[in-house]
Amino acid sequence: MKQDNKVVSFSGQKPFSRFDLPPALVRLRDASGQALKGVLGRFFERADDALFELADRAGSNKDQTVYFDAMRELRLRRKAMAVSVLQYVSQAFNDIGKFRPRHSSGALDEVDQDSLSLVEHSDLEQQVAVDNLINKLRNRHQNPIQLLSMRVNHLVPGVELADSQMPLSPEVICGGVAEACADLDIDIRAKLVVLKLFDRLLADTLGDFYQDANRTLISEGILPDVKRPQARSPEHASGAKSATSAPVPPSSAWQGAEGGAGEQPHSGQSVGYDQIQGGVSYATFSELSALLHQKGNPDAAVESASTGETYLDTGRLMARLSEAQASFGHWEGDEVASLDQQLQPVLKEANGQKANIGQVDNDVINLVSMLFDFILEDRQLHPVMKALIGRLQIPVLKVALSDKTFFNRGGHPVRKLLNELALSAIGWSAKRPGQRDPLYEKIGSVVDRVLNEFTNNVSLFDELLKDYCHFTDLDRRRGELIEQRLKDAEEGRARQERACQVAESLVKDCTAARDVPGPVLEMLNEAWTKYLQWVLLREGEDGERWADASELTGHLVWSVDPRPVEDTTRSELLRAIPAIVDDFRRALQEISWDPFATDTAVRDLELAHVDVFQRLATAPSQPERLSEPEAAEPQVGLAESNETETIPPVLSETVDEALGTEELEAVSPQWLDQADSLRVGAWIELTRDGIKLRCKLAAFIRATGKYIFVNRSGAKVAEYRRQELAAAMASGAISMLDDGLIFDRALESIIDNLRSNRKD
């Protein structure tokens, strides 16, 4: 009996269809569709810039090609991808209760054992990337997602919805993204780059999307008074592994109100900080604050000014900070005081006592102080640049006091500006007295504008960021043009050296153990070697022309010293010499060799041939006198003229051996590995004659094994071979510089230190 594929509801209510969805759900579907369309539009705009930046910083041509392929495909498929995602989400609404995201992770006991099959490696990588994005969204926006699920479930009481089946769940949205990416006509590496961009660019923007979705249902009167999600049983959340595997930290109830000054975790509260993994952007201010107050943490001993009589609320504190900021507007010098030192007069009352401040404000001060302590102690920055950036401590503190998302919002304009300033300053070195320094002047002007103009208008940082990025973009392009010219010149020189080595090696190997007349040998080492180099530069070693030129070189040598001599040698010479001479003349004419010198070389070659025939005529029956031992040289003659000679390995293939085994043994393998792992664009600090220079790897010339280093202006300052570079690293003459985002590195260091203090 055939079983009907029907769903029976024991509550007496059939599943919803697109025609009988509750009006509030229809409103949510339409409103969220428009909002999601805007989110995707902003993603594609940012993705284009991000892919161009990744391609610009790519360490190899292969990686650059991957990024450009992804950029081109996204541009072509932009509209189709957006439509695909929106249709996927719309289907989740229209088939609510029946729709299951294809990329949601189910429990192991839900898997049909009969359907198990080997998964393609590329498919597995894509699935892992999508699952990671789902987990990140659930961890980051868990509170609004659960509130939205409660309201949607309230609208469809007769439908049992798993968390992953909520129409706007991360599983649905990420499933739509995966479906859209599956249609991209690019290889797996480029697809993973696109998925990673969704990971980077969507995670921060979907928070407002979920908040707006909740407001839409609240405006329809759906659970307007619910402020926090109810505890849900694991059974109800089945099919949403990502939701149950990342429990909400106890602080999540007050994370949504971090902007308030009075809401704090009560003493002894435990926070699930082990969930802060894979990146510092997960650490909200609430979580950082709770880490500060963990038992045994030395930073917990830093209290508010409880001994003072005057209490400074956030508004009055901001006013005092603005006064202090103005005083730094005219400050000069390469030394900068720590934030604690700068705040001493701010928190000091007229009677000499220290003013009281709220616990939230005190925690913000501690965190910003630790951030700048890291920046000012960071060896990646020159002391002069540290002093410039250090002048921004009070403005950054004001931003953090007024906007607690400053600590966990990766796209915050203040964070981005600090990162850009530090990133461009990493390669800065002091100029000679009297020499203009555009970068120093630009960073100085940015700092001065912040100190003189910033009150509470964070939009100023957006303006400064845009202007500074325009400056650095022009500066980078100028440097790249110079670097490219340098790279082209070095590669051309390397190809010339390589061609010279290969040509000379071929002539040397062909003439070894041969009695070649002096004029012919001179011709081979000069004119003929030039011809061989010309063929190599035009055709390469794998070309047919190079094979012909190599064969003709062997025939030229054989024609003036035909050993071993056989009974047929004379007749073979008579047949071969005219073609050899004609090919030789055409070859020199092809490279426009001097006509008179060409005639002289041909005459010398013909005289050598006459001498060979005379010797063969005087001793035709004694070939053994003219021949070398059998193993001295492989036979080269007309009988084998259709076979290409075996050419020995060229010099560049054994460059390590040419440098000497003693030098190789003197350098530890770990330093050789570090030299091999050095990527193009990496910054180093080079100590030469007691002077420290900052430069970056502009190119690695494979043909010669040279590493070419340039300064910020693109001018060449040093070059090393592999062993030399490794030896310099081992001796400390070269040290690596970390060009990662300085704010993120600082925040990560703070979290690690606070965790370590908690464990201790």
N, C-alpha and C positions, 0 to 999 in steps of 0.2 A: 504494500500500500504506500503510495507516494505521500510523503509528509509535506503539508503546506508550510511554507516559510513565513509564518505569521507570528507576531508578538502579541501575547495575551496579557492584559493588565488585570491583576486580581482586585485592583481598587475600582474597577469598572470604568476606568478612563483609558481611552486608547492613546497611543503616542501622538505627539503633536506633528503636524505637517506645516509646510511653509504658509499654508492658507489660514491656519487657526492658531498661530502663535499669539500669546498674550500681547496686548498693545504695548506694554512697557518693554517687552523683549524685542518687539519690532523696532521700537524707538532706540533701544540700545544697539541693535544690529546696524541700523542706519547711521547713528551718530558715531559708533566705533569704526564703522567702515570709512567714513570721511576722515576721522582722526588718524586711523591707520594708514590711509592714503598719504596724509601729510607726513607721518613718521617715515614712511618708505621713501617719499620724495626727498626729505632731508638726508636720509641714509645714502641715496644714490649721489647726491651732491657732495657729501663728505667722503664717500667711498672713492670718487674720482680723484679728489685731492690726496687722499691717503695712499691710493695705489701709485699715483705719480711720485709721491715722496718715497715710498718703498722701492720703486724702480730706480729712483735717483740714488738711493743709498745701497743698492744691491751690490753684493760682493762679487758677482760673476755675471757674465753675459747671459748664462742660462737662467739665473734667477730673475734678471731684468726682463728677459723675454716672457717668463711666466707672469710677472706683474703687468706687463703691457698687454698680454693676451687677455688677462682678466679684465683690465680696464676697457679694452675695445669691445669685448663681449658684453660687459655690463652696459656700455653705452648703446649697443645695438638692441639688447634685450630688455632694456629698462622698463618700457611700458608693458611688455608681455609678462615680465616677472611680477610687476605690481598687480596686474590683473589676476595672475595665477594665485598669488597670496590672498587677495581679497575674495576671490571665488572660493578658495579653500575654507576661509573663515566663515563666509556666508553659508556654505554647505553645513558647517558645524551648527549654525543657528537653525537652518531649515530642517535638519535631520536630528534635532536635539534628542538625546537619549539613545539614538541608534548609531550616531557617527562616532567612530573611534579613530583617533589620529594614528596614522601608520607608523610614525616614528616615536610613539610613546613606549617607554620601557615597562613591560609587564613583569609580574612575578614569575619565578621559575616554574612554579606548579601550574601556571596558566598556559605553558607552552605545549603545543601539540607535538608529542614525541615523534609521530609519524611524519611530520612536516619538516623535521630538522634537516638541514643541509649545510654544506660548507659555504661560508659567506666569502665573496670576493674580497680581497684585501682592500681595494679602493672603496668598496661599499662599506666595509667595516670602519675605515677611517672617517668616512662621511658620517656614519651613524654615531661614532664616538664624539665627533665635533658637535653634532646636533644635540646629543645628550648632555654634553658639557654646557651648552648654551641654555638648555632647559633648566639644568640644576642652578646655573648662575642666576637666571631670572627668578626662580622660586626662592632662592636664598636672599636675593637682594630686595624683592618686592613681595615678600611672603604675606605681610599684613594686608595690604590692599587686595591681593589676589584672593585670599581667604574670605575677606569681607564680600568681594564680588561674587564668589562661589555661593556664599550663604544667600545673597539676594537673588541670584539666578535660581537656586534650588527652591527658594520661597515662591517663585513664580510658577514653577512646574512641580507641584507636590506629588503628582502621580507618576513622575519619572525618576528613576533611581540614577543619579548622575555621579560617576566617579570624578575625582578632581581633574583628571586629564580630559574629561569630556565636556567640561565647562567651555562654552564656545570661544571664550577669550583666554583660555588657559595657555601657559607657555608651551604646552605640548601641541596645541592647535596652531598657534602662531609659528612656532619653530617647524612644525610639520609642513605648513604652507611654504615657509622659506626653503626647506629641503626639497619640496616638490618643484619649486621654481628653479632652484639651482641644478636639479637633475637634468633639466633641458638645456643647460649651457653647453655649448660645443667647445669645451676646453678640457685639458687633461686634468688628472686628479689633483696635481699640485696647485693649479690655478683655482680649482673648485674649493680646495681647503683654504686658500687665501681668502676667497669670497666669504666662506662661512666664518672665518676668523674675523673678517671685517664686520659681519653681522654681530658677532660676539662683542667686538670692541665698541661699535657705534650704536647698537640698539639697546644694550644693557642699561645705559645711563638714561636713555630717552623714554623708555617704556614706563618709568615710574609715574610721570604725569599722565600718561595714557590710561593707566589703571585707576588713578585718582579721578580722572574725568569720567570714566565709565561708572564708578561708584556714585559720583554726583548726579549722573544721568538718571540712575534708578532711584536715588534719594528724591530727586525732583518729581518723580512719578509716585512718591509716597511709599516706596519699598524699603521697609526697615530703616526709617530715617534716624532712629535713636540708637542704633547699634554702632558702637565705637570700636569694639574689638571682637575678633572672631571667637566663636565658641570652640571648646575642645571637641575634636572629632575622632571617632573611633577608627582604627586602622582598616576595619572592614569597609567603612564608608568611603575611605580614600583609596580603595583598591584600584589598581591600574595607574596610580600616580606615585610611582616609586620615588621619584625625585622629591615629592612633597614630604613623604614620611621619613626619608633618609636624612633630612636636614631640619631638625627641630628648631622651633623659634626660641631664641635666647630669651631669658626672663626680661631683658631690657626692652624687648620689642614693643611692649605696651606703651612705653613713653618715648620710643624713637620718633614717632610721628610728630611730637611736639618739642623737638630739640631746640627750636628757636626760642622757647620760653626760658626765662631766667630762673625760675623757681623749682623746676621739676628735676629731681635727682634720684639716683638709685639709693635706696636705703642701705644702711650699713650692713655689711655681711652678705650683700647680694652677690650671687654667683652668676657669672655670665659665660655663655658657651663660646669662648674665644677660639677654641680649636676649629670653629667653623670659618674663621678668617684665614682662608687658604688660597693659594694660587695668585694672590695679588692684594696689595694694600687697599685697593678701592673698596673692599668689603668692610673696612673698619670705619664705622660711623663714630660721630663724636661721643655718643652715649657709651659705646663699647670702649673707646679709648679712655673716657672718663672713669669708667668702672675699673679698667686695668690700673689706672693711677691709684685707685683706692683699695686695691687688693692688699690683704694682710701681708705684712713683711716687705712691701714695696717701699724703698726709701723715699720715693716721690710722694707717698701718702703722708709723709710727715710735714710736707709743705702745706701749711694751713693758711686760711684767710687771716687777715690782720685782726684777730679777735681781741687783741689788747687795746686797739684804738677805740676812740669814742665816736668818731664820725663814720657814718656808713655811706659808701659811694655806690649808688645803683649804676646800672649799665649806662644810662644816659649821661650822668655826671662824669663817669669814668671816661666815656668817649669824648666829652668836651675837654677834659684835661689832656687826653692823649692828642687831640687836635692842636692844643696850645704847644705841647712838647714837639709835635711834628713840625710846626712852623719854625721852631728854633733850629731844627736840623736842616731847614731849607737853605741856610747860608753856611752850613758846616763844610769844612774842607779837611783834607788829610787822608793818609792811607791807613790810619788806625780807626777801629770802630769799637764802640763799647757794646757789651752784651745787652740783651733786652732787660735783664734784671737790673743792671746798672742804670740804664736809661729810665727805668720805671721808678727808681728810688725817689727822685724829686716829684714825680707824678702822684705817688701814694703818700707823700709826706705832708702833714698838716702844718698850719702856722705855728702850733705849739710844739712842733718837733715830733709828735707821735705819728705812727703809721695808721692810715685810714683802713676801715673795714671794707671788704668787697665780698660779693656773693660767691658761693662755692663754684657755681658754673663759670663765672668770670675768672675765678682763680685757676680753674682747670684749663680754661682756654689759654691763659697766660703761660701756664706751665708747658702746655703742648707746643705753642708757638715758640717759646723760649728753647725747647729741646730741638725743634726743627732748625732754628737758626744756629744753635750750637753745632749741629751736624754740618750745616753749610759752611760756617766759618772755620771749622776744623778740617774740612774736606781738602785733601791734597790735590784733587783734580783741578782746583781753581787757583789762579795766581793770586797772591796776597792783595794786589791792587784791586782786582775784580771782586774779591771777597769784601773789601772795604766798601766798594760801590754798592754791591747788592745788600750788604749789611745795613745800609742806611734805610732800607725799606722795612725794617722790623716793626716799627710802630704802625705804619699804614697797613701792613699785613695783619697785625694784631687787631686793628679796628675792623677789618673785613671779617676776621674769624669771630669776633664778638657779636657782630651783627648777622652773620650767616653761618650756622653750624654745619651746613652741608659742605663748607669749604674743605673739610678734612676728608670726605669720602666721594666728592664729586670730581671725577677725573677731568671733566671739561670746564672746570671753573676758570674764568679768565685770569684771575690772579695766579693760580697754580700754573696755568699755561705760560703766562708772562715770565714767571720765575724760571720755569724750565727752559724757555727760549733764551733768556739772558744767560743762564749758566751754560747752555749747550753751545752758544756761539762764543762764549768767553773761554771755553776749555782750551782752544788753540792759541789764545792770545799771549803774546810776549811783548815786553816793554820795548818801545821804539827808542832810537837814539835821540839825545837832546836836540830839540829844534825840529824834529821830524813829525809831520802831521799823523795823527792816529784816529781815523774815522770811527772805528769800532768803539774805542774808549769814549770818544766824544758823544756817540749815539747813546750808549748805555748811560752815560752821565746825564744826557738831556732827558732820558726816560725817567731816571731817578729824581731829577730836579722837578719835573712836571708832577710826579706823584706827590712829592713833599709839598709843593706849592699849591696844587689844585685839588687834591683829594680831600673830600669831607666825608660824605657817605655815598657818593655817586660811583658805584662799582662800574658803571658804563664807561668811565674814564679808562679803566684797564682794558676794556674791549677796544677802545679807540687806539690806545698805546700799543696793544698787541698787534692790531692790524697794521699800524704804521711800522712797527719794528720788524714784523715778518716781511713786509715789503722791502725794507732796507736789507735784511739778511738774504732775501731771495736774490736781489740784484747783486749783492756782494758774492753770494755763492756762485751765481752764473758767471761772473767775471773770473772768479777763481777756477771754475770748471773749464772755461775756455783755455786758460793758461795751462791748466793741468793736462787737458786733452792734447794741446800742441806738444807739451813735453813728452807725454806718453807716446804720441805718434813718432816723435823724433827718436825716442829711446827704442821703440819697437823697430823703426827703420834701421837704426844703428845695430840693433841685435840681429836683425835678419841679414844685414851686410856682413857682420862678424861670422854668423853661422855659415853663410854661403862661402865666405873666404876659407873657413876651417874645413868645410866639406870638400871644396875644390882642391885645396892644397893636400888634404889627406888622400884624395883619390889619385892625384898625380904622384905623390910620394909612394903610395902602395904599388902603383903600376910600374914605377921605375926602380923599385927596390930590387937589388941583386941583378940588375940589368946593366949592360955596358952601352949606355946611351951617349952618343957624341955630344961634346960640349955645346955647340950652337943649338942643337935640337933640344937639349935639356934646358937651356936658357929660354928657348921659345916656349917649352911646356910650362915652365915656372912663371912666365910673364904673360904673353899674349894668350896662350891657351887657358891658363888659369882664369884670366879675366872673362873669357868666353864661358867657361864652366860656371862662374859666379853669375853671369848674366842669365844663363838658362835656369839656374836655381831660383833666382829672384823672380823670374817671370812665370815659371811653370811649377816650381817646387820639386821636392825629391821624389814624389810619387807620379810625376808626369812622364809621358812617353818621350818627350824631348830629352829629359835628363837620362833616361835609359839609353837613348841613342848616343848622347854625348859621352856617357860613360863607356859604351862599347867602342866608340871611335877613339877614345883615349887609349884603350888597350890595344887597338889595331895600330895606332901611331907608334907606340913603343915596340910592338912586335915587328913592325915593318923595318925598324932600324937595328933590331937585335932579335932575330927569329930563332929563339931557342925553346925547346930542343930542336935541332936540325934533323929533318927526316929526308928520305929520298924524294918526297913530293914538295918539300919546302920551296925550292926555287920556282917551280911551276905555280905554286899557290901565290907566291909573291908577285910574279909576273901578272897574274890575273887580278890581284887585289890592289896593288899600288896605285894604279890610275884613279880608282874610285876613292881611295884614301886621300890622295892629294887633292882631288876635286872637292871632296867634303870638307877638308881642312881649309881650303881657300874660301869656300862659301861661308864657313863658320866665322872666319875673321872678317869677311866683308859684312856679315850680318850685324856685327857689333861696331861697324864703321872703324875698324882698325886702320891705322895709317897705311895707305896703299903701297908706299915704298917699303915700309917695314914688312908688309905682307909678302911682297915679292921676294924680299931677302929671306924671310922664313921659309918660303916654298923652295927657293934655290938651295938653302941649307939642307932641307929635308930631302931634296932630290940627290944632292951630293952624298948624303948619308946612305941613300938607297943604292947608289953606284958602288960605294965601298962595300956594302953588304953583298952585292952580286959578285964583286971581284973576289971576296973572301970565299964565297961559296964555290966559285970556279976553280980556285987554287987548291981547295981541300974538299972535293965532293965526296971522297970515299972515307973521310975521317970525321964524321959528324960528332963523334964523342968528344973531340977536342974543343968544339964550340959549345957543347951543351953543359949545363950545370947538373948536379945530382937531381934525381927525379923528384925529390920532395921539396926542392928549393922554391919552385914557382909553378902554379898550375899552367897548363898549356893554353896559349891563346893563339888561335890560327883561324884560317878561313874555314877549316872543317867545323869549327865551333862558332862561326860568326853569327849564327842564328840564335845563340843563347847569350843571355845577359850575364856579365861577370858578377861574381859574388863580391859585393863591396863591404869592407870591414866596418864595424861600428864607428860612427863619427864622434868627434870630440865632445859635443854637447850632451851625448847620451851617457858619457862617463865622466861628467864634470866633477862628481864627488871624488872619483879616483884621482883625477888630475890635481885636485887640491891637496892630496896626500892623506894617507890613512892615519898618520899621527895626529893631524889636526882634527879628523873625525873623532878619534878616540878621546881627544882632550875635552870634547863638549859632551855633557850628559844628554842622554836621549830625551829627557823631559824638556830640555831647552830647545832641542831640535823640533820636538813636537809642537812646542809653543810657537816657534817661528813658522812652522807649517800652517798653524791654525790662524795666523794673523790675517785678518780680512782687510780688503781694500776699504779705505775710509777710516780705519782705526787710528786713534791718536796715541802718540808716545811722547815721553819726555826724554830727550837725549842730552847727556852730559858730555861736553867736549871742552877740554882745556879749562875745566872748572866753571864753564858757562852752561847754564841749562837752556835748551832749546825745545820748543814744542812743535812737533810736526806730525803729519799724518801720512799713512801709506797711500800714495796716489796710484801706484801700478805695480804689478808683479810681472816682469818680463820673462816668460817661460823659456824662451829660446836661450837666454843667457843665465837664467836663475837669479836675476837681480831684483832686489826690492828697492823701489824708488820712493823717497820721502820728500814731501814739500811742506812749506809753511802755509799760513792762512792765505797768503797772496798767490799761492800756486807756484812759487819759485822753488826750484830744486835745492835742497840743503844737504842731502846725504843719500848714499846708495850702499847697499850691502848685498853680499851673497848669503846663501843659507847658513853656512857655518859661521861666517862673520857675524851675522845677526844673532844667532844663537849664543855665540861667545859673548857678545856685548850684553845680551840679556842676563846671562849667567854672572857676569862681572858687576852688574848693576849700572853699567853705563847707559842702558836703555831700560826704562820702566813703562809699563802699560798705564794708560789713563782710561778711566771708566767714563764713557760718553752717554751713559744712561740718564734718564730724567731725574734731575737732582731732587725735586720735591718728593717723588715716589721713593727714591733711595733713602731719603731722610726719614720719611714716614715708616718705611719698612724697618729701618734700623731702630726707630723708637719702639715699634711693636715688638720686635725681637728682644730688645733690652727689657721692656716691661714684662714680657713673658718669662724671661730668664730670672728676673727679680722675684716674680710670683713663685716660680718653681723652687728657687733657693729658700 
